[in-house]
Amino acid sequence: MAGTIMDTNPLPPAHSEPEATTPELVTPSPPVPSLIVQPRRENPLLEIFVGPNGLYPGTRWLIYLAMGGILLGLFGTFMHFAHRQHGGPIWWGLVTQIGVTLAAILPAFVMARIEKHPFGAFGLPKQNAFRRNFWVGTLWGIVSLSVLMIALRLAGAFEFGSLSIHGWQVAKFAVYYALFFLTVGFFEEFLVRGYSQWVLSRGMHFWPTAALLSAGFGALHSSNPGESKAGLIAAALIGFFFCLTLRRTGDLWWAIGFHMSWDWGESYLYSVPDSGGMMPGHLLNSSFHGPNWLTGGSVGPEGSLLVFVVIVALWVVFDRMYPEVKYGINFS
């Protein structure tokens, strides 16, 4: 009997769908070492000056000092040709001081553009120019010096003497030295406690920067004739006190007023050495008597041990009268 043979392995229909399969995980092969892209390394020398957020504060400070040095060189060249003879009219001293002051202040306008901050943030806001802080600081300066000179007089170490100039010269030199020491105040205060204090505080914070710059401020006085160790220490400490006035008043106007009137009182009014130098056209024929530790010797009152008592008193009284911190810096 003929039968039907069954195929146990039939072929799949021509149009049937393939079975679903689970994809296998494929492990990528490691890249060929020669094809790995190495990140570009920065210039090692550049990394000293530039960080991920741009120029370091110290770098910006060096740029500021370099611009000031260039301006000083240009001004020195101008003065060489404009005033060849040494020891000319006394007004040339004021012209020279103005030039030095501009060399300290003008670069800060450039840095203000780089920093993207107003120039006034560096301690000289124009809205406070010659306002209350300046005149209060001026009063504190002349009163503080007068207390010191009266103490020296009571100790028998100082004599006022007689007038050394008369007539219209009294007013002439009074005005001249007021202008001269105003520019000195601008120069020294802004150079040390203006832009320098502002930019370095962004990396070191306020008081470490103040201590460093005040030490430098004292060292700057070492070039003065007749200076002593006591005078250098006193200059550094009075500079540190000026940092306190900046911190509590919010600007440099108080310190500039104090600086101006103190120097004016020494050089003109009381006619004593100022950081080791005597100025022509001073008011009195004054004199010192006694040991150098008391009188300050060739340095003047700033070298007397009594000046340290005055500085401590200034710090204590000012701290109590101006308790609020107004010098705000964004350290972000």
Stockholm file with secondary structure:
# STOCKHOLM 1.0

chainA/1-332         MAGTIMDTNPLPPAHSEPEATTPELVTPSPPVPSLIVQPRRENPLLEIFVGPNGLYPGTRWLIYLAMGGILLGLFGTFMHFAHRQHGGPIWWGLVTQIGVTLAAILPAFVMARIEKHPFGAFGLPKQNAFRRNFWVGTLWGIVSLSVLMIALRLAGAFEFGSLSIHGWQVAKFAVYYALFFLTVGFFEEFLVRGYSQWVLSRGMHFWPTAALLSAGFGALHSSNPGESKAGLIAAALIGFFFCLTLRRTGDLWWAIGFHMSWDWGESYLYSVPDSGGMMPGHLLNSSFHGPNWLTGGSVGPEGSLLVFVVIVALWVVFDRMYPEVKYGINFS
#=GR chainA/1-332 SS CCCCCCCSSCCCCTTCCCCCCCCCCCCCCCCCGGGCCCCCCCCHHHHHHEETTEECHHHHHHHHHHHHHHHHHHHHHHHHHHCCSSSCCTHHHHHHHHHHHHHHHHHHHHHHHHHTSCGGGGTCCGGGTTSHHHHHHHHHHHHHHHHHHHHHHHTTCEECCCBSCCTHHHHHHHHHHHHHHHHHHHHHHHHHHTHHHHHHHHHHCHHHHHHHHHHHHHHHGGGSTTCCHHHHHHHHHHHHHHHHHHHHHSSSHHHHHHHHHHHHIIIIISCCCBTTBCCTTCSBCCEECSCHHHHCGGGCGGGSTHHHHHHHHHHHHHHHHCCSCCCCCCCC
#=GC SS_cons         CCCCCCCSSCCCCTTCCCCCCCCCCCCCCCCCGGGCCCCCCCCHHHHHHEETTEECHHHHHHHHHHHHHHHHHHHHHHHHHHCCSSSCCTHHHHHHHHHHHHHHHHHHHHHHHHHTSCGGGGTCCGGGTTSHHHHHHHHHHHHHHHHHHHHHHHTTCEECCCBSCCTHHHHHHHHHHHHHHHHHHHHHHHHHHTHHHHHHHHHHCHHHHHHHHHHHHHHHGGGSTTCCHHHHHHHHHHHHHHHHHHHHHSSSHHHHHHHHHHHHIIIIISCCCBTTBCCTTCSBCCEECSCHHHHCGGGCGGGSTHHHHHHHHHHHHHHHHCCSCCCCCCCC
//
